[in-house]
Amino acid sequence: MEIVFTTLPAGRTDIEGIPHLRLSVFASVKLNPANGATLGKFPDLLDWPQKMVAGEFVFRWSNGTETEAQLVKNSLDPDLYRQIFRPEIRVKGPEKDTPDIKRIVSFPAVHVKEFMLKNYGRVAV
């Protein structure tokens, strides 16, 4: 399982008079299941909201400094999450990218260049 967290700006807020940056975090999960696997084989995902509440989060900036992050816990809805992500849901792994079978459609660019020069050159003069 691979999880990629992407942060998105979500404004600013004051906490006890101190300005803080608000971020939304989008989690993208990539599963590599065996054939016929279900979501039940990934227990961490079945209880994702609880994992987030129990977790500790730190942002590491490009200069190497770290800032502790605070999760807005009331924005999680564990009941809704459990209704959507049930253990019996079948999981299909990512399809392998096979560039050798992709069809590339192309056209000669010389004709386009000649058309552009001819028609736009005539209008510009």
C-alpha positions in Angstrom: 0.0 0.0 0.0 1.3 3.4 -0.9 -0.3 6.7 0.4 0.5 10.0 -1.1 -0.6 13.1 0.8 -1.2 16.3 -1.2 -1.6 19.6 0.7 -3.8 22.4 -0.6 -4.0 25.9 0.8 -7.3 26.5 2.7 -6.8 30.0 4.1 -5.6 31.3 7.5 -7.0 31.2 11.0 -6.1 32.6 14.4 -5.7 30.2 17.3 -5.3 32.0 20.6 -4.4 35.1 18.8 -1.6 33.5 16.8 -2.0 33.3 13.0 -1.9 29.8 11.5 -2.0 28.5 7.9 -4.9 26.2 7.2 -4.3 23.3 4.7 -6.6 20.7 3.3 -4.9 17.4 2.8 -5.9 15.0 0.0 -4.9 11.4 0.6 -4.4 9.2 -2.5 -4.1 5.5 -1.8 -2.6 3.0 -4.2 -3.2 -0.7 -3.3 -1.4 -3.7 -4.7 -3.8 -6.5 -3.9 -3.7 -10.2 -4.8 -6.3 -11.4 -7.3 -9.8 -11.4 -5.8 -8.8 -9.3 -2.8 -11.3 -7.2 -0.9 -11.0 -4.0 1.1 -11.1 -6.3 4.2 -7.5 -7.2 3.5 -6.5 -3.6 4.2 -7.7 -3.0 7.8 -6.0 0.3 8.1 -8.2 1.7 5.4 -11.4 0.3 7.0 -10.8 2.4 10.1 -9.1 5.4 8.3 -10.8 8.2 10.4 -9.6 6.5 13.6 -6.1 6.2 12.2 -6.1 9.9 11.4 -7.3 10.9 14.9 -4.6 8.7 16.5 -1.9 9.9 14.2 0.7 12.7 14.6 1.4 15.0 11.7 4.4 17.1 10.9 5.0 19.3 7.8 8.6 19.4 6.6 9.5 22.5 4.7 12.0 22.8 1.9 14.6 24.4 4.3 14.4 21.3 6.6 12.4 22.9 9.4 9.4 21.0 10.7 6.0 22.3 11.9 3.5 20.3 14.0 0.1 20.0 12.3 -3.2 19.9 14.1 -6.0 17.8 12.7 -9.5 19.3 12.6 -11.1 16.2 14.1 -14.7 17.4 13.8 -14.5 17.3 10.0 -14.2 13.5 10.0 -17.3 11.4 9.8 -16.4 7.8 10.8 -20.0 6.5 10.4 -20.3 7.8 6.8 -16.8 6.4 6.0 -17.7 2.9 7.3 -20.9 3.0 5.2 -19.0 3.8 2.0 -15.9 1.7 2.5 -17.1 -1.8 3.5 -14.8 -4.9 3.9 -16.5 -6.8 1.0 -15.7 -4.3 -1.7 -13.4 -5.9 -4.3 -10.1 -4.2 -4.9 -8.4 -4.1 -8.3 -4.8 -3.2 -8.5 -3.4 -0.6 -10.9 -3.1 -1.6 -14.5 0.4 -1.9 -15.8 1.4 0.8 -18.2 2.6 -0.8 -21.5 3.8 1.9 -23.7 4.6 -0.5 -26.5 0.9 -1.0 -27.3 -0.2 2.6 -27.1 -1.1 4.0 -30.5 0.3 7.4 -31.3 -1.6 9.5 -33.9 0.5 12.2 -35.6 0.3 14.4 -38.6 3.0 16.2 -40.7 3.5 19.6 -39.0 5.0 21.2 -42.2 1.5 21.6 -43.7 0.3 23.4 -40.6 3.3 25.7 -40.5 2.8 26.6 -44.2 -0.9 27.2 -43.7 -0.3 29.5 -40.7 2.4 31.5 -42.5 0.4 31.9 -45.6 -2.9 32.9 -44.0 -1.7 34.9 -41.0 1.0 36.6 -43.1 -1.6 37.7 -45.6 -3.9 39.1 -42.9 -1.0 40.9 -41.1 0.1 42.7 -44.2 
